[in-house]
């Protein structure tokens, strides 16, 4: 005897398609003028926040974008023997609207939504490959920024102004303080001073399989 419900169930089972999303990141920090590489490593993804942002973007919610690149100095410390100790990146598989860098000290807009953004030096570019899509986020710290930095990159105190050891991409908000953390990377301390231009190239790769 023909059973319509059974047939519908079989068709539904056959049409089920499970997709795995893999998101990975890589960060390159270099002296823009000399080409010297200061940091070259992979980063950690805050899957909860990034997943929520992607889903909201597919729903066509406004401003669900990567907007800020944030810099901080709370990712490492030095013990009594002089050894640098690194914290684990701040990530989670659950959404955490209040997640942030350990101690954010500076940020720049990297999206094109701000009329004041220098899009030649701070931008997001999209590149597609055979089975992936890359978001290439470039952020440049010019000679005069951040305000209050030291003249030369010769500081011996890790607490000197604008010695960075953590960095993250954040979503859109009226200020970086209120923006959701999407990625986080901890690295050895790097000083930004008046005598150098630093360029950060942050690549986020998205793959479906």
Order of alpha helices (4+ residues) and beta strands (2+ residues): alpha-beta-beta-alpha-beta-beta-beta-beta-beta-beta-beta-beta-beta
